[in-house]
Amino acid sequence: MIDERRSVVIVGVGAMGGALLVGLLDAGWASDDITLVEAYEPRAAELRASTTCTTVADPGEGIDGQDVVVLAVKPQGIHSTLEQLRNVVTADQVVVALVAGVPIRVYEQALPGIPIVRTMPNTPALVGEGVTGMAAGTHTSPDQMRLARSVLGAVGGVEEVAESLIDAVTAVSGSGPAYAFLLAEAMAAGGVRQGLDPDVALRLAAQTIKGAGAMMVASDEDPSVLRARVTSPGGTTAAALQVMEAREFRDIINEAVAAAADRSRELGAEAAAP
């Protein structure tokens, strides 16, 4: 449960905004404290019926009096959304942006003096197991960062970083679920080649990745220590890891993360353009 009730408006209730909505309700926010901005009336009606939250069609209509303004729109729509908010958001509110690639300076140019928190969530937020990187804007106080953390924490872990590191966060955790899914695909395919039923192989791979992740989260030890414990000298795991090392598995992952970070920087530059 949250320690104190703070009001939240979510602008854009798509996949990520919808995941945050569910997380907030599950974490103890009352539906009366959440306003949803949804222009498509059939979707708005569905949200009202399923959550009893208030919905409005225009971002400018739902902002007044809210403590936290969550922006969960697509990057290509951010400039028009900010234009709608320009004369509505006030300095005693905090804007939490779940918009991929858009740098803080874009928000601060459109909303002078407004506290901004830029974030990079990831898709496991859809099942309450996400992790979000967040960075403070020029006018954002420690108390407002704590408030943003309490909102974002409704869908998983939160890590505070400098904005210059958001691209690295994107490369590790933002894109990271796809790396895990690719690994699961490859593991399951390998199991099928060894005679397993495809469904069984996929369930084994999925649960193994989930379990390994849970072990890392629960342990204070480095992954290298956990890996060593599973790797008996001359055993099956050692044989598998020898193949991975020979094929330069670490280098492949390092290059993949670097490529994702570089692309994130490129997209950020594009998003900053009006």
Sequence and secondary structure as in RCSB ss.txt:
>XXXX:A:sequence
MIDERRSVVIVGVGAMGGALLVGLLDAGWASDDITLVEAYEPRAAELRASTTCTTVADPGEGIDGQDVVVLAVKP
QGIHSTLEQLRNVVTADQVVVALVAGVPIRVYEQALPGIPIVRTMPNTPALVGEGVTGMAAGTHTSPDQMRLARS
VLGAVGGVEEVAESLIDAVTAVSGSGPAYAFLLAEAMAAGGVRQGLDPDVALRLAAQTIKGAGAMMVASDEDPSV
LRARVTSPGGTTAAALQVMEAREFRDIINEAVAAAADRSRELGAEAAAP
>XXXX:A:secstr
  SS   EEEE  SHHHHHHHHHHHHHT  GGGEEEE  SHHHHHHHHHHH  EEESSHHHH TT SEEEE   G
GGHHHHHHHHTTT  TTSEEEE  TT  HHHHHHHSTT  EEEEE  GGGGGT EEEEEEE TT  HHHHHHHHH
HHGGGEEEEE  GGGHHHHIIIIISHHHHHHHHHHHHHHHHHHTT  HHHHHHHHHHHHHHHHHHHHH SS HHH
HHHHH  TTSHHHHHHHHHHHTTHHHHHHHHHHHHHHHHHHHHHHHH  
